[in-house]
Amino acid sequence: MQIPKGFSFAVISAGFRSKNRNDLAMAVSDRPAVSAGTFTQNLYPAAPVLVGRERVAARETARAVLVNSGQANACTGEEGLANCRKTLEMAASAFGLDAEDILPGSTGVIGPQLLMDKWEKALPELARGLGKTDAEGFTRAIMTTDAFPKMAEKGIALEGGEVRLLGVAKGAGMICPNMATMLCFVFCDADVECAEWRRICREAVGLTFNRVTVDGDTSTNDTMYALANGASGVRVRGESLALLKDALVEVLGSLAYMLVQDGEGASKVAHITVTGAASEEDAEKIARTVGHSQLVKTALYGRDANWGRIVAAVGRSGVPLDPNAVRVSLCGVELFRNGRPTDLDFDALLEEPLKGRDLPIDIEVGKGPGSYRLLASDLGHEYVDVNASYRS
Amino acid sequence: MQIPKGFSFAVISAGFRSKNRNDLAMAVSDRPAVSAGTFTQNLYPAAPVLVGRERVAARETARAVLVNSGQANACTGEEGLANCRKTLEMAASAFGLDAEDILPGSTGVIGPQLLMDKWEKALPELARGLGKTDAEGFTRAIMTTDAFPKMAEKGIALEGGEVRLLGVAKGAGMICPNMATMLCFVFCDADVECAEWRRICREAVGLTFNRVTVDGDTSTNDTMYALANGASGVRVRGESLALLKDALVEVLGSLAYMLVQDGEGASKVAHITVTGAASEEDAEKIARTVGHSQLVKTALYGRDANWGRIVAAVGRSGVPLDPNAVRVSLCGVELFRNGRPTDLDFDALLEEPLKGRDLPIDIEVGKGPGSYRLLASDLGHEYVDVNASYRS
């Protein structure tokens, strides 16, 4: 893993969760980086979401992100907001930065206030450790119920040299659209203009994170920050911007896949593709109804070629369509056509494919231009295990 | 259990499922009964739904309902429709009835055609057994994944005598609104006019079955038939109609509760009440977002006073509201107010209450007139067990 130029990381066990686990992390750019931010649309945005949104709006650049796990600092009222600002001031002082240049993120339990005495004690030591950890160390420090650290990187050769992108994410529960329920940080050493960077980040999120679902729940803390600091010395303008966007889509796409793969105990990743709808909105509605169906999810978990549940979900999606025009395939085997199951012996045909992790579900609903693609997890015992006892 | 006058039942093991299990049932009224029917809104209605809808529309009265378990006769195309009609004709001939007077219902696996040779063999014997079983025998014959038979009865003393109502239902999976995903049959010996009977049935379903959710999935076969045959000799007109409706709401309400209680492995029944919304539609949207949230459902299963997940669900329901006006109580203990958790020690306060089966969740979202009540099941290992292997 080759970190984009100009970025360094620091982590520490501040005691927010337990003594033996890193739970506070900072990523610092050695120079101002143009910033982009995408945030939860939940009506209860956490304090770091409110503060981060404000800072991204106020400045084109930032120098660092500061992230803790353990306490989400959500539903913490005015005190939570003040605490969030205070942690940024303390970090600024410890790292020799301007507090306005640090973007905050928190993940963990909703409700409790930040443990300010622990922050105060930890921050100077965190600053002393800058550069002593790598991207994986940073990623591990912000994990909660994640089963594995999520990182993706990409280098692109442009006229003028190589530009590197590194994306890291955490998140497994409360994963749904409207800006994935998670934290994601992208570090890039391209020299790119703020407006362009923000545009390609927005577009890339729409094509990736907003198209995954684990449990349909959207968290209070979803945040993506993307920093591009220009340390590569490679100017990205004009046509190269499309290449940068493609690379960003690839990095975020990999992270989005990992989020579903790690969907709090997911054993399967359904790749749901809806085509032929009257509009993209209709296609999305159908894809989400199928992807959120508990019955479809448990069938996938049980390796059951239960096309009836897929068809029933299509039928209740609220999208008007001709039932006889619908075709459904699972793992490339056509299960349903002309209002009837096909004559294939799909239990036999699908026995092996359904043992795999990645299960394509292709749903053609007519001849319209609308299509949509969604990644969805299955629903099994591990999901229940993780979520029935998260707080304890 | 006192069966309403004039109704009798027959059951048989026709071999649709296994040799030792009754899977075909008929309920017959000794005289024409005014009929009411409510059906699934899924775009893939099963053959018996199409035929039943047609017959209820064509005639004010019916004499019988014929129900099988094992094959749902859904997604079976023209052949399925023809088979459904054929079974009614065979039953008419065996029971000495007019085929137009028999209402069909099917439940089971989606896709396979009815096993017509088995129907042909079973129906004459079914007719010979009429009156040799009781309401519970009828109910057990139509069960699929149900853990227990669902029956509710009620007698009402009116001027002129007593009127009796008996409701039976099956259903545990694919339970959601839009006419509960299930089969339900109501037998009543009141003398009531068709239009009035259909009106109070429609209203009662709206207040009961349409307000329960297990998994958000709506089946292809949902059907309620209600027959009132007048055998009590008690005319129900004018003001008594309200009493009859109240009794019907009570009977259907009990059955709806049982559907959630038996929500394919449910251990809890959440009684979600949303008040103070701008409209009933808004209140319903919030209640359904909370009731469908996998994270809320798993928290209830895990006996976890996780108010954060309830609040996060309210916040993503799409209903505009003042976050600080929202108050959330669980089992009567106020957890959230003014955008913050309350100071109560709710883990201690709720430890005992959360062991119970019935868990009230009260959500006040403002000062508006809109309110809604929804029953929802939890989500635990038993749900996964039942649904990951239903077909096998």
Interface residues (C-beta under 8 A of the other chain):
Chain A: Q41 N42 L43 Y44 A72 A74 C75 T76 G77 V109 I110 G111 G173 M174 C176 N178 D215 G216 D217 T218 S219 T220 H292 S293 Q294 L295 T298 A299 Y301 G302 D304 N306 W307 G308 R309 V311 A312 A313 V314 G315 R316 P320 L321 P323 F336 N338 G339 R340 P341 L379 G380 H381 Y383 V384 N387 A388 S389 Y390 R391 S392
Chain B: Q41 N42 L43 Y44 A72 A74 C75 T76 G77 V109 I110 G111 G173 M174 C176 N178 D215 G216 D217 T218 S219 T220 H292 S293 Q294 L295 T298 A299 Y301 G302 D304 N306 W307 G308 R309 V311 A312 A313 V314 G315 R316 L321 P323 F336 N338 G339 R340 P341 L379 G380 H381 Y383 V384 N387 A388 S389 Y390 R391 S392
